[in-house]
Amino acid sequence: MSSPTGPAPGLPVRMPRPRQPGRHRRPEPLAAPEGAPALVLAVPGTPGDATRSLAEEVVSIARSELPGLDARIGYLDGDDADHPTVQSVLTRAAEERTARYEQAVAAGADAKEPDGPVAVVVPLLAGPDNALLRRIRQAVMDSRVAAELTDVLGPHPLLAEALHVRLSEAGLARADRARLFTVATAADGIILASVGGEEAVQAAGITGMLLAARLAVPVMAAALDQDGSIASVAEQLRSAGSQQLALAPYLIGPEIEAELIQAAAEEAGCAAAEALGPYPAIGKLALASYTTALGIAPQQPQSAPAR
C-alpha cells in the first residue's frame, strides 16, 4: 500500500528509463537545414500520369524521412505545364531563393546573401545510363543555375531488397526462404534486366550478387537495349541447370517502355516481375544521394537482412 508521500517500503519504485547509450542508441531526428538547397528529382522517360504519380510518391517518401525538405520534380522530356522540365524547375528554385533574400533585406532583417548550390539534382535511375545522364547534365548546364548532380541510386543492398519484393509479389520468389513453405512458381534462375549498355550490366551485376545471396539462386545481368543479350543470358542460366527462369527489371520504370520488359520476358521464355517503381527504398536512396552531397548524412539507409 502506498502512503501520501510515496510508495510503501518494499514496493518497487518506477524510475525514468535512461537514454540508451552506445551503437544501438536511437539517432536524433534529422531535419533539413534552414535555407538548404532543393532536391530536384530528374525523371527520365515520357511524362504521363503514371510517371508523375511514381515521382510524387518518391519525393513524398524523401520528405517524410527529412522534415523541411524542399523536394521538386523535373522531367527530362517535360512540357513545362503539367510536367515541368529540369531546367525550368532549377530556374524557378533560383528565382525563389533570390526573392526570399530580397524580401528579408527589404524587411530589415540581417539576412545573409545566399551562396552555394541552389539545388541538388538526383537522377531517378537505378543504374548508370550514359545517354540519359548526359542529357540530365546538359539540362543542368542549360539552366545556368548553380546545382550539384549526384550519381545514380545503385548499386545498393536496398535495391536487392526491392527486387526481392517485386519477385515475391509476382510469385516468382519466396518472400522468406527461412519459412517452411513453397512457391510453385518460384524461379531457380534470375535475369536482371538493365538499360545503359555494358556499364549498366556490370553495375546491375553487383546488385545481382546481393540478390543471389538473398534468394540462394543464380542471378545474371543482361541488357534490355542490346540485341540478343537477354536470350544469351537465359541460355547461360539454363545451361548451368536453371529450369524455371524469371526476369527482374533493374529499372525504376519511367526510363523504358513497359512493353519492352514484356517482350524481353517472352524472348527469354519466362515470366517477369514489375519494375521497382515507388518502392520505399527508392525515396530513401534519393534522399541519401541528396544528404551525402550536402554532407548532412551521417548514416546511409540500411537494408533489411536476408532471411
Secondary structure as the mmCIF struct_conf table of DSSP 4:
data_model
#
loop_
_struct_conf.conf_type_id
_struct_conf.id
_struct_conf.beg_label_comp_id
_struct_conf.beg_label_asym_id
_struct_conf.beg_label_seq_id
_struct_conf.end_label_comp_id
_struct_conf.end_label_asym_id
_struct_conf.end_label_seq_id
STRN STRN1 SER A 3 SER A 3
TURN_TY1_P TURN_TY1_P1 PRO A 4 THR A 5
STRN STRN2 GLY A 6 GLY A 6
HELX_LH_PP_P HELX_LH_PP_P1 PRO A 7 ALA A 8
TURN_TY1_P TURN_TY1_P2 PRO A 9 GLY A 10
BEND BEND1 LEU A 11 LEU A 11
HELX_LH_PP_P HELX_LH_PP_P2 PRO A 16 GLN A 20
HELX_RH_3T_P HELX_RH_3T_P1 GLY A 22 HIS A 24
BEND BEND2 ARG A 25 ARG A 25
HELX_LH_PP_P HELX_LH_PP_P3 ARG A 26 LEU A 30
HELX_LH_PP_P HELX_LH_PP_P4 ALA A 32 PRO A 33
TURN_TY1_P TURN_TY1_P3 GLU A 34 GLY A 35
HELX_LH_PP_P HELX_LH_PP_P5 ALA A 36 PRO A 37
STRN STRN3 ALA A 38 VAL A 43
BEND BEND3 GLY A 45 GLY A 45
HELX_RH_AL_P HELX_RH_AL_P1 ASP A 49 GLU A 65
BEND BEND4 LEU A 66 LEU A 66
TURN_TY1_P TURN_TY1_P4 PRO A 67 GLY A 68
STRN STRN4 ALA A 71 TYR A 75
TURN_TY1_P TURN_TY1_P5 LEU A 76 ASP A 77
BEND BEND5 ASP A 80 HIS A 83
STRN STRN5 THR A 85 THR A 85
HELX_RH_AL_P HELX_RH_AL_P2 VAL A 86 ALA A 106
TURN_TY1_P TURN_TY1_P6 ALA A 107 GLY A 108
HELX_LH_PP_P HELX_LH_PP_P6 ALA A 111 PRO A 114
BEND BEND6 GLY A 116 GLY A 116
BEND BEND7 VAL A 118 VAL A 118
STRN STRN6 ALA A 119 PRO A 123
BEND BEND8 ALA A 126 GLY A 127
HELX_RH_AL_P HELX_RH_AL_P3 ASN A 130 SER A 143
TURN_TY1_P TURN_TY1_P7 ARG A 144 ARG A 144
STRN STRN7 ALA A 147 LEU A 149
BEND BEND9 LEU A 153 LEU A 153
BEND BEND10 PRO A 155 PRO A 155
HELX_RH_AL_P HELX_RH_AL_P4 PRO A 157 GLU A 169
TURN_TY1_P TURN_TY1_P8 ALA A 170 GLY A 171
BEND BEND11 LEU A 172 ALA A 173
BEND BEND12 ALA A 175 ALA A 175
TURN_TY1_P TURN_TY1_P9 ARG A 177 ALA A 178
BEND BEND13 ARG A 179 LEU A 180
TURN_TY1_P TURN_TY1_P10 ALA A 184 THR A 185
BEND BEND14 ASP A 188 ASP A 188
STRN STRN8 GLY A 189 SER A 194
BEND BEND15 GLY A 196 GLY A 196
HELX_RH_AL_P HELX_RH_AL_P5 GLY A 197 LEU A 215
TURN_TY1_P TURN_TY1_P11 ALA A 216 ALA A 216
BEND BEND16 VAL A 217 VAL A 217
STRN STRN9 VAL A 219 ALA A 223
TURN_TY1_P TURN_TY1_P12 LEU A 224 ASP A 225
BEND BEND17 GLN A 226 GLN A 226
TURN_TY1_P TURN_TY1_P13 ASP A 227 GLY A 228
HELX_RH_AL_P HELX_RH_AL_P6 SER A 229 SER A 239
TURN_TY1_P TURN_TY1_P14 ALA A 240 GLY A 241
BEND BEND18 GLN A 244 GLN A 244
STRN STRN10 LEU A 245 PRO A 249
BEND BEND19 LEU A 251 LEU A 251
BEND BEND20 GLY A 253 GLY A 253
TURN_TY1_P TURN_TY1_P15 PRO A 254 GLU A 255
BEND BEND21 ILE A 256 ILE A 256
HELX_RH_AL_P HELX_RH_AL_P7 ALA A 258 ALA A 268
TURN_TY1_P TURN_TY1_P16 GLY A 269 GLY A 269
BEND BEND22 CYS A 270 CYS A 270
STRN STRN11 ALA A 271 ALA A 272
HELX_LH_PP_P HELX_LH_PP_P7 ALA A 273 ALA A 275
TURN_TY1_P TURN_TY1_P17 GLY A 277 PRO A 278
HELX_RH_AL_P HELX_RH_AL_P8 PRO A 280 LEU A 294
TURN_TY1_P TURN_TY1_P18 GLY A 295 GLY A 295
BEND BEND23 PRO A 298 GLN A 299
HELX_LH_PP_P HELX_LH_PP_P8 SER A 303 ALA A 306
#
